[in-house]
Amino acid sequence: MQQPEWMAAAWAQLGQREIAGSADNARIRAMFRDVGQPPSLHDEVAWCAAFVGACLERSGHASTRSLMARSYLRWGEPAEDALAGAIAVLSRGSDPAAGHVGFLVGETESQVVLLGGNQGDAVSVSAYPKARLLGIRWPRVSEPAAEHAAVETADVSTTFAGALAHVLEVEGGFSNDPYDPGGPTNKGITLRVLAAWKGVPLDAGSRAALTAELRRIADDTVRDIYLQRYWRPAHCQEMAPALAFFHFDAAVNHGVTGAMRLLQRAVGTDADGEIGPNTRAAIARLPIDEILQRYAEVRRARYRSLQHFWRFGRGWLARVDKTLSRARLLIG
């Protein structure tokens, strides 16, 4: 069974861990912020509910916005079956107000297996006795239009808007450089991408009309193309803002699959072009600034290997530098 969209945000945090002492993990503190709690809270504060709430909010679903695990007993509706990704609420000790909450990823005859926050002071996968299970919850069924609007609102976030503005700035307006393998391009959208977006063939009969349309392409169309063909397929919505910003730019310039392979090389996993649990775990293990630095180096090496580096190389490297500088401003 395919897991629900909030699980992508949850798996992206796998391995995030509290920092001992006076320092705090900025990605855990961001979870407090995303559920409306003071971002100044330290990561020693019980944060299992903040983790669940942040994953829901980041995927366009309302959370309880509470730090109380048992608040999720009043969220959504009871799940008749143990669905993958459902929210499981557990008791904790003898305190009737205390509890634990996480996302259900499996079960045995006697245990439930949860992907959750604050499990061993980290986002991890752990098993708990079914005797502690208080309830399993699932979102209330919504109208398709409302559900689409919620997901759209989550995707079209401040991070996406900023990343798109950056891409449009560095891509510039219409160009048709004979040395550019992308051919006619406007605002970073190539003629081939526009043809695919419209579902029409790119051939001698359609080229002139498509080129004219590309010259006057509407801002809304540009935005929708970048959201649907780059931001979402590249899994940017799962990532911390700084990494999402840098990765989106790479997806636009190297292609979605190419960018995912570059990211995987940067974090030291198999470069298969698919963001799965191994890649998410590798991302979670490294500080964001280190990932950005590695990613930038991998992109520079890729550019230097291209046959047109002699013509475009200076601009490509300047683009990496500018994107890296702006992405770093979003850390924390």
C-alpha positions as CSV (number, residue, x, y, z in Angstrom):
1,M,0.0,0.0,0.0
2,Q,1.3,3.5,-0.9
3,Q,2.0,5.5,2.2
4,P,0.2,8.9,2.7
5,E,2.0,12.1,1.8
6,W,2.9,13.1,5.3
7,M,5.1,10.1,5.6
8,A,7.5,11.6,3.1
9,A,8.0,14.5,5.5
10,A,8.4,12.1,8.4
11,W,11.0,9.8,6.7
12,A,13.0,13.0,5.7
13,Q,13.6,13.6,9.4
14,L,14.9,10.0,10.2
15,G,18.0,10.2,12.4
16,Q,17.5,13.7,13.7
17,R,18.7,13.6,17.3
18,E,18.7,15.9,20.4
19,I,22.0,17.6,21.1
20,A,23.3,17.1,24.6
21,G,24.1,20.2,26.6
22,S,23.1,23.8,25.9
23,A,23.0,23.4,22.1
24,D,19.9,22.5,20.2
25,N,19.1,20.7,17.0
26,A,17.6,23.4,14.7
27,R,15.5,20.9,12.8
28,I,13.8,19.8,16.0
29,R,13.2,23.4,17.1
30,A,11.7,24.0,13.6
31,M,9.1,21.3,14.5
32,F,8.0,23.4,17.4
33,R,7.7,26.4,15.2
34,D,5.7,24.6,12.5
35,V,3.0,23.6,15.0
36,G,2.7,27.2,16.4
37,Q,4.8,26.6,19.5
38,P,7.7,28.9,20.5
39,P,10.7,28.1,18.3
40,S,12.9,28.9,21.4
41,L,11.9,25.7,23.1
42,H,14.8,23.4,23.7
43,D,15.1,20.0,22.1
44,E,14.9,18.3,25.5
45,V,11.2,19.3,25.7
46,A,9.1,16.2,24.9
47,W,8.7,16.5,21.1
48,C,6.9,13.4,19.8
49,A,3.7,15.4,19.2
50,A,5.7,18.2,17.6
51,F,7.2,15.8,15.2
52,V,3.8,14.3,14.2
53,G,2.3,17.8,13.9
54,A,5.1,19.2,11.8
55,C,4.9,16.3,9.4
56,L,1.2,16.8,9.0
57,E,1.4,20.6,8.6
58,R,4.2,20.3,6.0
59,S,2.1,18.0,3.9
60,G,-1.0,20.3,4.0
61,H,-2.9,18.6,6.9
62,A,-4.0,20.3,10.0
63,S,-2.5,19.0,13.2
64,T,-3.7,19.5,16.8
65,R,-0.8,22.0,17.2
66,S,-0.4,20.6,20.7
67,L,2.7,19.1,22.4
68,M,0.4,16.6,24.2
69,A,0.6,13.2,22.6
70,R,-3.0,12.3,23.7
71,S,-4.4,15.3,21.9
72,Y,-4.3,13.1,18.8
73,L,-7.0,10.9,20.3
74,R,-9.3,13.7,19.3
75,W,-7.8,14.3,15.9
76,G,-9.4,12.9,12.7
77,E,-11.4,9.7,13.2
78,P,-10.7,6.2,14.4
79,A,-9.0,4.0,11.8
80,E,-10.7,0.7,11.5
81,D,-7.6,-1.0,10.2
82,A,-3.9,-0.5,11.1
83,L,-3.1,1.6,8.0
84,A,0.5,2.4,7.2
85,G,1.0,6.0,8.1
86,A,-1.9,6.2,10.6
87,I,-1.3,8.0,13.8
88,A,-0.9,5.7,16.8
89,V,-1.4,7.1,20.4
90,L,0.2,5.1,23.3
91,S,0.0,5.4,27.0
92,R,3.2,6.2,28.9
93,G,3.5,5.0,32.5
94,S,0.6,5.4,35.0
95,D,0.0,9.1,34.3
96,P,-3.4,9.4,32.6
97,A,-2.2,12.6,30.9
98,A,1.1,11.3,29.5
99,G,1.5,9.5,26.3
100,H,3.5,8.9,23.1
101,V,2.5,9.4,19.5
102,G,4.0,8.4,16.2
103,F,3.2,7.1,12.7
104,L,2.4,3.4,12.3
105,V,4.7,1.6,9.9
106,G,4.1,-2.1,10.9
107,E,2.9,-4.5,13.5
108,T,3.5,-7.9,14.9
109,E,1.1,-10.1,17.0
110,S,2.1,-8.3,20.2
111,Q,3.7,-5.0,19.1
112,V,3.2,-1.9,16.9
113,V,6.1,-0.4,15.0
114,L,6.2,3.4,14.9
115,L,8.2,6.0,13.0
116,G,8.3,8.7,15.6
117,G,10.1,11.6,17.2
118,N,11.7,11.5,20.7
119,Q,12.2,7.8,20.4
120,G,15.5,7.3,22.1
121,D,15.9,11.1,21.8
122,A,15.8,10.8,18.0
123,V,13.5,10.3,15.1
124,S,13.6,6.6,14.8
125,V,11.7,3.4,14.1
126,S,10.8,1.6,17.4
127,A,8.4,-1.2,18.5
128,Y,6.0,-0.8,21.4
129,P,3.6,-3.3,23.2
130,K,0.1,-3.3,21.8
131,A,-1.1,-3.2,25.4
132,R,0.0,0.5,25.5
133,L,-2.1,1.3,22.3
134,L,-4.9,3.8,23.1
135,G,-6.0,4.5,19.6
136,I,-5.2,4.7,15.9
137,R,-6.4,7.8,14.0
138,W,-6.8,8.8,10.4
139,P,-7.8,12.1,8.8
140,R,-11.4,12.7,8.2
141,V,-12.4,12.1,4.6
142,S,-12.5,15.5,2.8
143,E,-13.8,16.6,-0.5
144,P,-11.3,16.1,-3.3
145,A,-11.2,19.9,-4.1
146,A,-10.5,20.8,-0.5
147,E,-7.8,18.1,-0.2
148,H,-6.1,19.4,-3.3
149,A,-6.2,22.9,-2.0
150,A,-4.6,21.9,1.3
151,V,-1.7,20.1,-0.5
152,E,-1.3,23.0,-2.9
153,T,-1.1,25.5,0.0
154,A,1.6,23.4,1.6
155,D,3.7,23.1,-1.5
156,V,3.4,26.8,-2.5
157,S,5.3,27.8,0.6
158,T,7.6,30.6,1.4
159,T,10.5,28.4,0.6
160,F,9.1,27.5,-2.9
161,A,8.3,31.2,-3.6
162,G,11.9,32.2,-2.7
163,A,13.5,29.4,-4.6
164,L,11.4,30.2,-7.7
165,A,12.3,33.9,-7.5
166,H,16.0,32.9,-7.3
167,V,15.7,30.5,-10.3
168,L,13.9,33.1,-12.4
169,E,16.6,35.7,-11.6
170,V,19.5,33.5,-12.6
171,E,17.7,32.0,-15.6
172,G,16.8,35.4,-17.1
173,G,14.6,36.0,-20.1
174,F,14.3,34.6,-23.6
175,S,17.5,33.2,-25.2
176,N,18.3,31.0,-28.1
177,D,22.1,30.4,-27.9
178,P,23.2,28.0,-30.7
179,Y,25.6,26.4,-28.2
180,D,22.9,25.8,-25.6
181,P,21.7,22.1,-26.0
182,G,18.4,23.2,-24.4
183,G,17.6,25.3,-27.4
184,P,15.1,28.3,-27.1
185,T,14.5,29.0,-23.4
186,N,12.5,31.7,-21.5
187,K,12.6,32.1,-17.7
188,G,14.4,28.7,-17.6
189,I,11.6,26.9,-19.5
190,T,12.9,25.2,-22.6
191,L,10.8,24.7,-25.8
192,R,10.8,20.9,-25.2
193,V,9.5,21.4,-21.7
194,L,6.7,23.7,-22.9
195,A,5.7,21.2,-25.6
196,A,5.6,18.4,-23.0
197,W,3.6,20.5,-20.6
198,K,1.0,21.3,-23.4
199,G,1.0,17.7,-24.5
200,V,1.9,18.5,-28.1
201,P,4.7,17.2,-30.3
202,L,7.7,19.3,-30.9
203,D,8.4,19.1,-34.7
204,A,8.8,21.3,-37.7
205,G,5.1,22.0,-37.9
206,S,4.7,23.1,-34.2
207,R,8.1,24.7,-33.5
208,A,7.3,28.3,-34.7
209,A,4.0,28.5,-32.8
210,L,5.6,27.0,-29.6
211,T,8.5,29.4,-29.8
212,A,6.2,32.4,-30.1
213,E,4.2,31.1,-27.1
214,L,7.4,30.6,-25.2
215,R,8.4,34.2,-25.7
216,R,5.2,35.4,-24.0
217,I,4.7,32.6,-21.5
218,A,2.5,33.6,-18.6
219,D,3.9,33.9,-15.1
220,D,1.2,31.5,-13.8
221,T,2.3,28.9,-16.3
222,V,5.9,29.2,-15.4
223,R,5.1,28.8,-11.7
224,D,2.9,25.7,-12.4
225,I,5.6,24.1,-14.5
226,Y,8.2,24.6,-11.9
227,L,6.0,23.3,-9.1
228,Q,4.7,20.2,-11.0
229,R,7.8,19.2,-13.0
230,Y,10.6,20.2,-10.7
231,W,9.7,21.1,-7.0
232,R,7.5,18.1,-6.3
233,P,9.2,15.4,-8.4
234,A,12.5,16.4,-6.8
235,H,11.0,15.9,-3.3
236,C,11.9,19.5,-2.3
237,Q,8.9,19.7,-0.1
238,E,10.4,17.0,2.1
239,M,13.6,18.9,2.8
240,A,14.8,21.5,5.2
241,P,14.3,25.0,3.5
242,A,18.0,25.5,2.9
243,L,18.5,22.2,1.2
244,A,15.2,22.5,-0.7
245,F,16.3,25.9,-2.1
246,F,19.6,24.5,-3.4
247,H,18.2,21.2,-4.6
248,F,15.4,23.0,-6.5
249,D,18.0,25.1,-8.4
250,A,19.9,21.9,-9.2
251,A,16.8,20.2,-10.4
252,V,16.0,23.0,-12.8
253,N,19.6,23.2,-14.2
254,H,20.6,19.4,-14.2
255,G,17.1,17.8,-14.5
256,V,15.2,16.2,-11.7
257,T,16.9,12.8,-11.9
258,G,20.3,14.3,-12.5
259,A,19.9,16.6,-9.4
260,M,18.8,13.6,-7.2
261,R,21.9,11.7,-8.3
262,L,24.2,14.6,-7.5
263,L,22.5,15.0,-4.1
264,Q,23.0,11.3,-3.5
265,R,26.7,11.5,-4.4
266,A,27.0,14.5,-2.0
267,V,25.6,12.5,1.0
268,G,27.4,9.3,0.1
269,T,24.6,6.9,-1.0
270,D,24.1,5.0,-4.2
271,A,23.3,7.4,-7.0
272,D,20.2,5.7,-8.4
273,G,18.2,8.9,-8.9
274,E,15.5,8.0,-6.5
275,I,15.0,9.5,-3.0
276,G,14.2,6.5,-0.8
277,P,14.8,5.6,2.9
278,N,18.6,5.2,2.5
279,T,19.0,8.7,1.0
280,R,16.7,10.3,3.5
281,A,18.7,8.7,6.3
282,A,21.9,9.9,4.8
283,I,20.6,13.4,4.6
284,A,19.4,13.2,8.2
285,R,22.8,12.2,9.5
286,L,24.7,15.2,8.1
287,P,24.5,18.9,9.1
288,I,22.7,20.9,6.4
289,D,25.6,23.2,5.9
290,E,27.9,20.3,5.2
291,I,25.4,18.8,2.7
292,L,25.2,22.1,0.9
293,Q,29.0,22.4,0.7
294,R,29.3,18.8,-0.6
295,Y,26.4,19.3,-3.0
296,A,28.0,22.5,-4.4
297,E,31.3,20.7,-5.0
298,V,29.6,17.9,-6.8
299,R,27.7,20.3,-9.0
300,R,30.9,22.2,-9.9
301,A,32.6,18.9,-10.9
302,R,29.6,18.0,-13.0
303,Y,29.7,21.4,-14.9
304,R,33.5,21.0,-15.5
305,S,32.9,17.7,-17.2
306,L,30.4,19.1,-19.8
307,Q,31.6,19.8,-23.3
308,H,30.2,23.4,-23.3
309,F,32.0,24.4,-20.1
310,W,34.4,26.5,-22.1
311,R,31.4,28.7,-23.1
312,F,29.0,28.6,-20.1
313,G,31.4,27.5,-17.3
314,R,31.9,30.8,-15.7
315,G,28.2,31.5,-15.4
316,W,27.5,28.0,-14.2
317,L,30.0,28.2,-11.4
318,A,28.8,31.7,-10.4
319,R,25.3,30.3,-10.3
320,V,26.4,27.6,-7.8
321,D,28.1,30.2,-5.6
322,K,25.1,32.5,-5.6
323,T,22.7,29.6,-4.8
324,L,24.9,28.3,-2.1
325,S,25.2,31.7,-0.5
326,R,21.4,32.3,-0.5
327,A,20.6,28.8,0.7
328,R,22.9,29.2,3.7
329,L,20.8,32.2,4.8
330,L,17.9,29.7,5.3
331,I,19.8,27.4,7.7
332,G,18.0,27.4,11.1
